[in-house]
Amino acid sequence: MLAHRHFGSAEDSDALVRRDPARPPRYWFRGATTGTSLDAHERAGSLRSFDDPQPLLMKIARRLFAADAAADATEVPRLDGALTRQHIEEVLQDLLDLMFPGLFHAHDRRFSVETTGEALEKIRKKLSACIGAATSIDAGWLQSDARQIVLEFLNHLPDIRRNLIDDARAAYAGDPAARSICEVVLAYPGFLAIATHRLAHTLHALHVPLIPRLLSEWAHTLTGIDIHPGATIGKGAFIDHGTGVVVGETAVIGNNVRLYHGVTLGAVSTRHKRPAKRHPTIHDNVTLYAHATVLGGTTVIGRNSVVGASVFLAASLPENSTATGERFNVVKTRELKP
């Protein structure tokens, strides 16, 4: 039921102070959420709770405990603090700082093989603890698996760094506003989202539960770019501006693809049982301009094609083509310049 009026409004504030000290309070008010009326006696008791809030707090605590006991513990397990958002943020910042020293933390010593090894050991311990906590939720995992997984993941870091350097170069080459590669690495939300995704995707490929999604949602919160860790992204990726970009779990993006803000690579429908491939495939050297929407697991955008701003596509586009919004999804085949 909707509240009669918003508790805490200016009108309610006035009502709290309009009181004749010679007469007991006779007015009533409706609860902020329940709409129930309180008489003067209940009102007086409510006011007394501000002087001694402990009984009310204990009553609330009992209700919370009862609600928690009634919940299905197997469906909503109680979090024990072994894996928190802060843990994930710390691990991710350490990883990105390892890729690009000085990105998140100032360093007292110059980087060397020895200091890099020390940083890897620090990350290994933190990430092992996080994965151990995440895998404990899944009965199919053993705690001992976490150590081996972390070593396999860390073994991929040199390749990830090389890909990230290509991504930074692509952003610098593709954006006239970029003054340097350092500016791209330090300031561009698209680069941060892709860097985080490459780390999360590697863990996803190792079948690590929960951690990849927490990593991607950290980047999503900071940048407004939502890339599922299951999505595959090729080399030289560039997300310009980035706000509102959504890339679904089974999307496949080729090399040297550029996405502008508001682009969606999504599924046609989420109401029925999910097919194995729900999101589109984007081949090499494709540009998708602002707010373009491409849907469907069988939809393929051919090499060297352009999808114009605000175009909606749920069908494949051949190579060397342009889809514009002059009329609904007009597709024009274009010749490549030599």
C-alpha positions, 0 to 999 in steps of 0.5 A: 500500500502506498504511503498516505504521504512521505514521512519526513516531508516538510508537512510531517516536520511541521506536524511534529513541532505543532504541539500544545504542551497543555494537551496530550497529542491527539493527531495520528500519522501513517507509517512510511511504508505500511500505511498503518495509523498510530494513535496517541499512545503508540505515538508516545511509545514511538517517541520514547524509543528515541530516548532508549532505542535498544529495545526497538533495535533488539526487536528488529534484530529478532525479526532479521534473525527470523527472516534469515532462519526462514530463508533457504540456506542452500539458495542464499548462503550467509557470506562469511567475509572470506570473499568481499568486493574489497578483496576483489578490488585489491586483487584487480588493482594489483594485477593491473598495476603489475601490467602497467606499473604505477597505474594504481599504486606509487612504488618506492623501488624500481621494477625489476625481475625480483620486485615483479616476482614479489608482486606475483607472490603477493597476488598469488596468495590473495587470489588463491584465497579468493578462489578458495572462498568462491569454489567452496560455494560450488560442491564440485570444486576442491579447495586444493584446486585453487592453487593450481588454477592461480598458477595457470592464470598467472602464466597467461599474464605476459600474453595478456599484457601484450594484448593490452599494449595492442589495445592501448595502441589501437585507442591512441591510433583511433582517437584524434583526441588522445595525446599519448598512449599513457593518456589512454592507459591512465584515463580511458574508461574503455581501456580499463574495461577491456583490461579488466575483461581480459583478466576476467575472461582468462579466469572464466576460461579456467572455469573459476566461479563467481570471481570473473563476474565480480571483476567485470562488475567492478569495471562496470561500476567504474566505467558504465561498460558491461562486458560479460567475462564469457565474451571473446574479444580479439586483439586491438579492441577499442571502446570509444567513450564507452558509456552504456556499452553492453556485450553479452556472454557468448558474443565473439568480437574479432580483431581491430573492432571499434565500439562506440557508446551505447552499443549493445551486442545482445540476445534476441530473447531471454525468456526461454531456455538459453541456446549455447550461442545467444549473442552475435559474432563481429568479425575483424575490422568492424566499426559499430557507431553509437547506440547500434544494437546487434542481437542474436546468436546466429547474427554475424557482422562480416569483415570490414563492415560498418553499423551506423548509429542507432541501427538495429540488426537481428540479421547477418551483414555481409563483408564490406557492407554498411548498415545505416539508419536512412530507412529501416536497416538499409544495407549497402555493399561498399567497395574497399578503397585500395 
